[in-house]
Amino acid sequence: MSTYTPDMEYFEDMRYQEFLLSSRRKAICPVEKILREFDLKDAQNVVDFGMGLGFFIPYLKQKMHKDAWLWGVECQQDLIDLVLKKKVQNDIKNFSVVYLERTEHPLLPQWIPVPEIIFASLSISTFPNPGLAMDGLIRSMKPNGKLIIIDWAKTEYTEGPSIREKVSLDKMKYLAELYNLEIIRTFIINEFFYGLIVKAGENFETSIYDFRD
């Protein structure tokens, strides 16, 4: 198990990951307000990008068709090991865990089925350029696939990232549009969190470097 050091990113601190599973997180980030903003019933493959310790796994599974598959993608091996243990203990069906190396332009591995939906909770803002991260994930999806983003609002809170590490909704929208993504919907969860749903826009060109088959 990794131990926090001053040069680590905040999301690499296990105490932060444990906070994301806690009742305190549930109190300030009401799941029911998030889940009613999107539908997964027609998706065959859904990705939980930056799954952490798997907070959203049971909630996403509830919204998915029983034969659909959930893919948990994570760059921290310690978290992957803990989620795999949870998968075995709870006998979670139609669920696989995928390691993805940390990079500025994330592209899902070609060996997993191309998803219709990517759900990214509190992960896009961890990238140096969130717009480039959105670009990579859109390229990893089927045409008209949707990227659902949940992230920290740029306001102070006692736990989690510092305010300078948060990306405001306006900045996230600007970056999405800069990378030729179409904003389908935005929603305010509360003063601490917001949601944004995007897909490829009319001018989004995958032919330049489309790494997916």
Stockholm file with secondary structure:
# STOCKHOLM 1.0

chainA/1-213         MSTYTPDMEYFEDMRYQEFLLSSRRKAICPVEKILREFDLKDAQNVVDFGMGLGFFIPYLKQKMHKDAWLWGVECQQDLIDLVLKKKVQNDIKNFSVVYLERTEHPLLPQWIPVPEIIFASLSISTFPNPGLAMDGLIRSMKPNGKLIIIDWAKTEYTEGPSIREKVSLDKMKYLAELYNLEIIRTFIINEFFYGLIVKAGENFETSIYDFRD
#=GR chainA/1-213 SS CCCCCTTSCGGGCHHHHHHHTSHHHHHHSCHHHHHTTCCCTTCSEEEEETCTTTTTHHHHHHHSCTTCEEEEEESCHHHHHHHHHHHHHHTCCSEEEEECCCCSSCCCCTTSCCCSEEEEESCGGGSSSHHHHHHHHHHTSCTTCEEEEEEECSSCCSSSSCGGGCCCHHHHHHHHHHTTEEEEEEEECSSSEEEEEEEECTTCCCSSSCCCC
#=GC SS_cons         CCCCCTTSCGGGCHHHHHHHTSHHHHHHSCHHHHHTTCCCTTCSEEEEETCTTTTTHHHHHHHSCTTCEEEEEESCHHHHHHHHHHHHHHTCCSEEEEECCCCSSCCCCTTSCCCSEEEEESCGGGSSSHHHHHHHHHHTSCTTCEEEEEEECSSCCSSSSCGGGCCCHHHHHHHHHHTTEEEEEEEECSSSEEEEEEEECTTCCCSSSCCCC
//
